[in-house]
Amino acid sequence: MNDCVAAEKFGLPTPPPYFSLLSKVKNKEKVVFMDGVSFASGGAGIFDRKYNVQSISLRKQVDYYSQVHQQIGAPTLEKHLSKSIFLVVIGSNDIFGYFNSKDLQHKSTRQQYADSMAASLRVHLQRVYNYGARKFVFAGTGALGCCPAFRLQNIECVEEANLLSVRYNDVLKKMLKEWQLQNKGISYTYLDTYSAILDMFHNPTFYGFADVKAACCGLDNLNARVPCLPISNVCPNRKDHIFRDLYHPTEAAARIFVDKSFHGSSKYTSPINMRQLLEV
């Protein structure tokens, strides 16, 4: 789910990256943190990975959020934060990491790994809560075994990856319920991304998709042998593809996720949808 598309749905400007605001602060330009900030980092996961040097870890993202909280000051911020929406979309890269690492597979069963993902996420969420956050939107992981990077192996979905995604989502939902009960004032929306994308796979025409397997941008079979680079092939109509590259959804798919999160029935959202969350 895309924060730009979500902000548009709320009728808000796209939240600027944290570092762009930090640069303005250093240049003594006027900065308004209260209109929203994006601490997200592409490629980040729940776990800290030493090899993932190009991404800002979730731990560090929460550190930056805590610094903003301290800079603005609690009296000004508490009421504002309690009504703000915190969008949390993370976990897919940890699952990709598991299947790309024989060492991780040797150390942990899939269930143990899913449990560890949810437990680690809870630690970070508790820190965010302690700094005033009360309303959250969580996106579960999708049918990751069906992304072009996995389909490249035999054109079909890799069910082992899908199974780990299902297991993690089950543990995540249980953890969120327990976390809400143990912390006063939490309200949240959980989007069943897995069910939403399966619906797109099974009913592509209904959603306006012509290709549910290949990436829009890449090279070779399914445009999935090489990432989206300047030398890559680009599909003529990105709106009729579910996948933008080896792993990521197109804007068209992201808009469907946001629509289901905002207006969705209990099939896709629980315990409430995003529209109801705004009214809490």
URBELJO-V971904 format. One record per backbone hydrogen bond with DSSP energy under -1.0 kcal/mol. NH is the residue of the N-H (numbers start at 0). CO is the residue of the C=O. E is the energy in kcal/mol with one decimal. If there is no record, write none. Layout:
# URBELJO-V971904
NH | CO | E
NH | CO | E
This chain:
# URBELJO-V971904
5 | 1 | -2.4
6 | 2 | -2.5
7 | 3 | -1.9
8 | 4 | -1.8
9 | 5 | -1.7
11 | 6 | -2.9
17 | 37 | -2.3
20 | 16 | -1.4
21 | 17 | -2.2
22 | 18 | -2.0
23 | 19 | -1.3
24 | 20 | -2.1
25 | 21 | -2.1
26 | 22 | -1.5
27 | 24 | -1.5
28 | 23 | -3.2
35 | 32 | -1.6
37 | 15 | -2.6
43 | 40 | -2.0
51 | 48 | -1.0
52 | 50 | -1.6
60 | 56 | -2.3
61 | 57 | -2.3
62 | 58 | -1.7
63 | 59 | -2.4
64 | 60 | -2.0
65 | 61 | -2.4
66 | 62 | -1.9
67 | 63 | -2.0
68 | 64 | -2.2
69 | 65 | -2.1
70 | 66 | -2.2
71 | 67 | -2.3
72 | 68 | -2.0
76 | 72 | -1.4
77 | 73 | -2.7
80 | 76 | -3.0
81 | 77 | -2.1
85 | 134 | -2.2
87 | 136 | -3.2
94 | 90 | -1.6
95 | 91 | -2.6
96 | 92 | -2.3
97 | 93 | -1.7
98 | 94 | -1.7
99 | 95 | -1.1
100 | 97 | -1.1
104 | 100 | -1.8
105 | 101 | -1.9
106 | 102 | -2.1
107 | 103 | -2.2
112 | 108 | -2.4
113 | 109 | -2.5
114 | 110 | -2.5
115 | 111 | -2.3
116 | 112 | -2.3
117 | 113 | -2.1
118 | 114 | -2.3
119 | 115 | -2.4
120 | 116 | -2.4
121 | 117 | -2.1
122 | 118 | -1.4
123 | 119 | -1.5
124 | 120 | -2.7
125 | 121 | -2.4
126 | 122 | -1.3
127 | 123 | -1.9
128 | 124 | -2.8
129 | 125 | -2.5
130 | 126 | -1.0
131 | 128 | -2.0
132 | 127 | -1.8
135 | 186 | -2.1
136 | 85 | -2.6
137 | 188 | -3.3
138 | 87 | -1.9
139 | 190 | -2.5
143 | 141 | -2.2
145 | 142 | -2.1
146 | 143 | -1.6
148 | 245 | -1.9
149 | 146 | -1.2
150 | 146 | -2.4
151 | 147 | -1.7
152 | 149 | -1.6
154 | 150 | -3.8
157 | 144 | -2.4
161 | 157 | -1.6
162 | 158 | -2.8
163 | 159 | -1.7
164 | 160 | -1.9
165 | 161 | -2.4
166 | 162 | -2.5
167 | 163 | -2.7
168 | 164 | -2.5
169 | 165 | -2.2
170 | 166 | -2.2
171 | 167 | -3.1
172 | 168 | -2.5
173 | 169 | -1.8
174 | 170 | -2.7
175 | 171 | -2.6
176 | 172 | -1.8
177 | 173 | -2.0
178 | 174 | -2.8
179 | 175 | -2.4
180 | 176 | -1.8
181 | 177 | -1.5
185 | 182 | -1.0
186 | 133 | -2.5
188 | 135 | -2.0
189 | 269 | -2.7
190 | 137 | -3.1
191 | 267 | -3.4
192 | 190 | -1.9
195 | 191 | -2.0
196 | 192 | -2.6
197 | 193 | -2.0
198 | 194 | -2.0
199 | 195 | -1.3
200 | 196 | -2.2
201 | 197 | -2.4
202 | 198 | -1.8
206 | 202 | -1.2
208 | 203 | -2.9
209 | 239 | -2.4
210 | 239 | -2.1
214 | 221 | -2.7
215 | 242 | -1.7
216 | 243 | -2.0
217 | 232 | -2.1
222 | 219 | -2.7
223 | 220 | -2.2
224 | 218 | -2.2
231 | 228 | -2.1
232 | 217 | -2.9
234 | 215 | -2.2
239 | 236 | -1.4
240 | 237 | -1.2
241 | 210 | -1.3
243 | 247 | -3.1
244 | 247 | -1.1
249 | 241 | -2.4
253 | 249 | -2.5
254 | 250 | -2.4
255 | 251 | -1.2
256 | 252 | -2.1
257 | 253 | -2.4
258 | 254 | -2.5
259 | 255 | -2.5
260 | 256 | -2.2
261 | 257 | -2.5
262 | 258 | -3.0
263 | 259 | -1.5
267 | 264 | -1.6
268 | 264 | -2.3
269 | 189 | -1.6
273 | 260 | -3.2
274 | 261 | -1.6
276 | 272 | -2.0
277 | 273 | -1.9
279 | 276 | -1.0
